[in-house]
Amino acid sequence: ERASGAALPDLKAIDMRQEGPERGRWMAPELVHAIKDTFAAGDQSLLFLNRRGYAPLTLCRTCGHRFQCSHCSAWLVEHRFQKKLVCHHCGHNEPVPKACPSCQSTDSLVACGPGVERIAEEVSDLFPQARVLVLSSDMAGGPERLKREMKVVEEGGADIVIGTQLVAKGHNFPKMKLVGVIDADLGLAHGDPRAAEKTFQLLAQVTGRAGRVTGGGKGILQTYNADHPVIRALLGGDKHAFYRAEIDARRAAGLPPFGRLAAVIVSGPDRAFAEGFARAFARAAPPEQAVTLLGPAEAALAMVRGRYRFRLLAMAPRQFDLQAYLRGWLATGPKPSRGLRLQVDIDPQHFL
C-alpha cells in the first residue's frame, strides 16, 4: 500500500512483436499517444530505460568492426552528449572517430540500440514543445546536479523525464501520471538466478512513480515477451503469485534460501595462467558428497580492467557449513602468485 493511500497505477503491456514502433524508432505508437495525452493534460511522463548513454554498441556498416574496450570484454557505449565512447566497467573512454579504425571507411559508423540519450532525441523530435530532462548518473555535475534536477521534476519544471535506475525509487513526483518502460525485458537477459526477482522489484518501483500522490497513474511496459512470469505478475498485481513461483523454482534447484552458494573468482593479467590456476584450485577441492562444484568457466564478464576472470561455483544444502569447507579448501589448495587474485563471494548477489 502507498503511504498516501492513492490507488496503484493501472499497468498495461505493449507486445513489441505485434505493436512495435516503425523502423528507427524505439517507442511504440500507443506509448507515444499516451505521452501526448499526458502532456496535453498538463501532467508529467517518465520514460525509464536502465541503460546510460546514447547507444550500447557502435559498429562499422562496411566491415562489421565493433568498438570494444581494450581492458574489458565489454562494448564501448556511445555518449553523444560528450562525443565519447565509454566503458562502463573500467571507465576507459576515447573520442568517437571519424573513420572506422579497421577499414578506414568514413560515414560508416552506426549506433545500435537505445540508451537514455537516444530516447531523449526521439522525444525531442516528437514533442518539440515539451520540456525534456534526462536523469542519469553519468551526466556532468555529479550528485549536486542530480539533486537540483530531481527538485525541478518535483516542482513540475519538466514535462517528460527520461531516466535510468536512479529514478526508480525514493522519489515523490506529485505531477507524474505516466511511466513508460522502454525495455521491460532488459534485466531478464542475464544468467543470474535472481534476474526475475530483481526485474520484478525494479519495474514495480519505477511504475510506482505514476500517480503516487493523487492516484490515476498509468504504467506501460514495452516487452517482446508478454507471457513472461515477471510481466504477467506485474500486470496482474499479484506479487504473491510471483513469490510462490520463484520459491518453487529455487526449492527445486537447491538455490538460496534452500541451499548455499559460494563463488570463487580467479583473476589475473595472463589468461592461460589464470585459467590453469583455476583448474588446479578446482582439483584441490576437498572431497565432500554434499558439495557440488561447477567450473571453472569464464565469467560472464571474462575480462575487467585488463584482468582475465574465471569462476567456480560451490553448491551445498542449507544446513551444510560452507564457510568451514571453504576455509579448509583455501588452506590446502594452491596459493595465487604472479599477480593472480582469488576472491570468495558467499551467496553471491551478482553473477557477472
C-alpha positions in Angstrom: 0.0 0.0 0.0 1.1 3.6 -0.7 1.7 5.9 2.2 -0.6 8.5 0.5 -3.4 6.0 0.2 -3.6 6.6 -3.5 -4.5 3.7 -5.8 -1.7 1.9 -7.5 -1.2 2.7 -11.2 -3.0 0.7 -14.0 -0.4 -1.3 -15.9 -0.5 -2.4 -19.5 2.0 -4.3 -21.7 2.7 -3.5 -25.3 3.8 -6.6 -27.3 6.6 -5.1 -29.4 6.3 -8.1 -31.8 2.8 -7.0 -32.8 2.5 -3.3 -31.9 6.1 -2.1 -32.1 7.4 1.2 -33.5 8.4 2.0 -37.0 12.0 1.4 -38.1 14.4 3.7 -36.4 12.1 4.5 -33.5 12.1 3.0 -30.0 8.7 4.0 -28.6 5.5 2.2 -29.8 2.7 4.3 -31.2 0.5 3.5 -28.1 3.1 4.8 -25.7 3.6 8.0 -27.9 -0.1 8.6 -27.8 -0.2 8.2 -24.0 2.6 10.7 -23.6 0.7 13.1 -25.9 -2.4 12.8 -23.8 -0.5 13.2 -20.5 1.3 16.3 -21.8 -1.9 17.8 -23.1 -3.4 17.4 -19.6 -0.5 19.3 -18.1 0.9 16.2 -16.3 4.3 14.6 -16.4 5.6 11.5 -18.0 8.6 9.4 -17.1 10.3 7.1 -19.6 12.5 4.5 -18.0 15.4 2.7 -19.6 18.2 1.3 -17.4 20.9 1.9 -20.0 23.1 5.0 -19.9 24.5 6.9 -22.9 23.2 7.1 -26.4 23.7 3.5 -27.7 25.2 0.4 -26.2 27.1 -0.6 -29.3 28.8 1.2 -32.2 29.8 -0.8 -35.3 31.0 -0.2 -38.9 28.5 -1.0 -41.6 31.3 -1.6 -44.1 33.4 -4.2 -42.3 31.4 -5.1 -39.2 34.1 -3.8 -36.7 32.7 -3.4 -33.2 34.1 -1.0 -30.7 35.2 -2.9 -27.7 37.0 -1.8 -24.5 40.7 -2.7 -24.7 40.7 -3.6 -21.0 37.4 -5.4 -20.6 35.2 -7.8 -22.5 32.5 -5.2 -23.0 31.4 -3.0 -25.8 32.1 0.7 -25.7 28.9 2.8 -25.1 28.5 5.9 -27.2 27.8 9.1 -25.1 26.8 11.5 -27.8 26.4 14.5 -25.5 30.1 14.0 -24.6 31.2 12.8 -28.0 32.9 9.8 -26.5 32.9 6.0 -26.5 33.0 4.9 -22.8 33.4 1.6 -21.0 31.0 1.4 -18.1 33.2 -1.2 -16.3 36.6 0.4 -16.1 36.0 4.0 -17.2 38.1 3.8 -20.3 37.0 6.4 -22.9 38.0 7.6 -26.3 36.7 10.1 -28.8 34.2 8.9 -31.4 36.4 8.5 -34.5 35.5 10.0 -37.9 36.5 6.8 -39.7 36.5 3.1 -38.9 39.9 2.1 -37.4 39.7 -1.3 -39.1 38.8 -0.4 -42.7 39.2 3.4 -42.7 35.7 3.9 -44.1 34.1 7.3 -43.3 30.5 7.8 -42.5 30.1 4.1 -41.9 29.7 4.0 -38.1 26.3 3.3 -36.8 24.8 3.3 -33.3 23.0 0.1 -32.4 20.2 0.0 -29.8 19.0 2.8 -27.5 20.3 4.5 -24.3 18.6 7.3 -22.5 20.2 9.9 -24.7 18.8 8.3 -27.8 15.3 8.2 -26.2 15.7 11.9 -25.4 16.5 12.6 -29.0 13.3 10.8 -30.2 11.2 12.5 -27.5 12.5 15.9 -28.5 11.7 15.2 -32.2 8.2 14.0 -31.4 7.4 16.7 -28.8 9.5 19.8 -29.6 7.3 22.0 -27.4 7.8 19.8 -24.3 10.4 20.4 -21.5 12.6 17.3 -21.6 15.0 16.3 -18.9 17.5 13.3 -18.9 18.4 11.9 -15.4 21.5 9.7 -15.5 24.3 9.1 -13.1 27.0 9.9 -15.7 25.7 13.4 -16.6 28.1 16.2 -15.9 27.7 17.9 -12.5 27.5 14.8 -10.3 25.2 14.3 -7.3 24.6 18.1 -6.8 23.2 18.5 -10.3 21.1 15.4 -9.9 19.7 16.8 -6.6 18.8 20.0 -8.3 17.2 18.3 -11.3 15.1 16.0 -9.0 13.8 19.2 -7.4 12.9 20.6 -10.8 10.9 17.4 -11.6 9.2 17.5 -8.2 8.2 21.1 -8.7 6.8 20.4 -12.2 9.6 22.1 -14.1 9.9 19.2 -16.7 7.2 17.7 -18.8 8.9 14.5 -19.9 11.7 12.8 -17.9 13.9 10.1 -19.3 15.8 8.3 -16.6 17.8 5.2 -15.5 17.6 3.2 -12.3 18.3 6.2 -10.1 14.7 7.5 -10.7 13.1 4.2 -9.8 12.6 4.6 -6.0 12.7 7.0 -3.2 11.3 10.0 -5.2 7.9 11.7 -5.0 6.9 13.4 -8.1 3.3 14.8 -7.5 2.5 15.6 -11.2 3.8 12.3 -12.6 0.9 10.4 -14.1 2.5 8.2 -16.8 5.5 5.8 -16.6 6.7 4.1 -19.8 9.2 1.3 -19.6 11.1 1.3 -22.9 12.6 -2.2 -22.5 10.9 -4.3 -19.8 12.9 -7.4 -20.7 16.3 -5.8 -20.3 17.1 -7.2 -16.8 16.0 -10.7 -17.8 18.7 -11.3 -20.3 21.5 -12.2 -17.9 22.3 -15.7 -16.5 21.5 -14.6 -13.0 19.3 -16.8 -10.8 17.9 -13.6 -9.2 17.2 -11.8 -12.5 13.4 -12.3 -12.3 13.3 -11.1 -8.7 15.4 -8.0 -9.4 13.4 -7.1 -12.5 10.1 -7.5 -10.8 11.3 -5.3 -7.9 12.7 -2.6 -10.2 9.7 -2.4 -12.6 7.2 -2.4 -9.6 9.2 0.5 -8.1 9.5 2.6 -11.3 5.9 2.2 -12.3 5.0 3.2 -8.8 6.2 6.8 -9.6 2.9 7.2 -11.5 0.0 8.8 -9.6 1.8 8.4 -6.3 0.1 11.3 -4.6 -3.4 11.7 -6.2 -3.8 8.3 -7.9 -4.9 7.9 -11.5 -1.5 6.8 -12.7 -0.7 4.6 -15.7 2.2 2.4 -16.5 3.1 1.0 -19.9 5.6 -1.8 -20.3 7.2 -2.4 -23.8 8.1 -6.0 -24.0 9.0 -8.8 -26.5 7.9 -11.4 -24.0 4.5 -10.5 -22.7 3.9 -14.0 -21.4 7.0 -14.0 -19.1 6.0 -14.7 -15.4 7.5 -11.3 -14.3 5.4 -9.4 -16.8 2.2 -11.4 -16.0 2.7 -10.9 -12.3 3.2 -7.1 -12.7 0.2 -6.7 -14.9 -1.9 -8.8 -12.5 -0.7 -7.0 -9.4 -0.1 -10.4 -7.8 3.2 -10.3 -6.1 2.3 -13.3 -4.0 1.9 -15.5 -7.1 5.3 -14.3 -8.3 6.8 -15.0 -4.9 5.4 -18.5 -4.8 6.6 -19.3 -8.4 10.1 -18.1 -7.5 10.2 -20.1 -4.3 9.1 -23.3 -6.0 11.8 -22.8 -8.7 14.6 -22.2 -6.1 13.5 -25.1 -3.9 13.7 -27.4 -6.9 17.1 -26.2 -7.9 18.5 -26.0 -4.4 19.2 -22.3 -4.7 19.1 -19.8 -1.8 17.2 -19.7 0.6 17.0 -23.6 0.3 20.7 -24.1 -0.4 24.0 -22.3 -0.1 26.2 -20.9 -2.9 29.8 -19.7 -2.9 31.5 -18.2 -5.9 35.3 -18.4 -6.2 36.7 -15.9 -8.7 40.2 -16.2 -10.0 41.6 -13.3 -11.9 45.0 -12.3 -13.4 46.7 -10.4 -16.2 47.6 -13.6 -18.1 44.7 -15.6 -19.4 46.3 -19.0 -19.6 48.0 -18.7 -16.2 44.7 -17.6 -14.6 42.8 -20.5 -16.2 45.5 -23.0 -15.2 45.4 -21.9 -11.6 41.6 -22.0 -11.5 41.7 -25.6 -12.8 44.4 -26.6 -10.3 42.4 -25.0 -7.5 39.3 -26.9 -8.5 41.2 -30.2 -8.5 42.3 -29.3 -4.9 38.8 -29.1 -3.6 38.3 -31.4 -0.6 36.1 -34.4 -1.4 32.7 -33.8 0.1 29.5 -35.5 -1.1 27.3 -32.6 0.0 29.1 -30.1 -2.2 28.6 -29.8 -6.0 31.4 -27.9 -7.7 30.8 -26.2 -11.1 33.5 -24.8 -13.3 35.9 -23.2 -13.7 34.5 -21.3 -16.6 34.9 -17.8 -17.9 33.0 -15.3 -16.0 30.1 -13.5 -17.9 32.5 -10.5 -18.0 35.6 -12.5 -18.9 37.9 -9.5 -18.6 37.7 -6.4 -16.5 40.4 -3.8 -16.2 42.9 -6.0 -18.0 42.3 -9.0 -15.7 41.0 -12.3 -17.1 38.4 -13.8 -14.8 37.3 -17.5 -14.2 34.6 -18.6 -11.8 33.9 -21.7 -9.8 30.6 -22.2 -8.0 30.2 -24.4 -5.0 26.6 -25.5 -4.1 25.6 -27.1 -0.8 22.5 -27.8 1.3 21.3 -25.1 3.6 22.4 -26.9 6.8 26.0 -27.5 5.5 28.8 -25.4 6.9 30.0 -24.0 3.6 32.3 -21.4 5.2 34.3 -24.1 7.1 34.6 -26.1 3.9 35.9 -23.0 2.0 38.4 -22.3 4.8 39.8 -25.8 4.5 39.9 -25.5 0.7 41.8 -22.2 0.8 44.3 -23.6 3.4 45.2 -26.7 1.4 44.8 -25.5 -2.2 47.4 -23.8 -4.3 48.3 -20.2 -3.4 47.9 -17.5 -6.0 51.1 -15.9 -7.4 52.3 -13.9 -10.4 49.6 -11.2 -10.0 46.7 -13.6 -9.5 43.9 -12.7 -7.2 41.4 -15.1 -5.6 38.1 -13.8 -4.3 35.3 -15.7 -2.4 31.7 -14.5 -2.6 29.2 -16.3 -0.2 25.7 -16.4 -1.6 26.5 -14.0 -4.4 24.1 -11.3 -5.4 25.6 -10.8 -8.8 26.9 -13.4 -11.3 28.9 -11.3 -13.7 
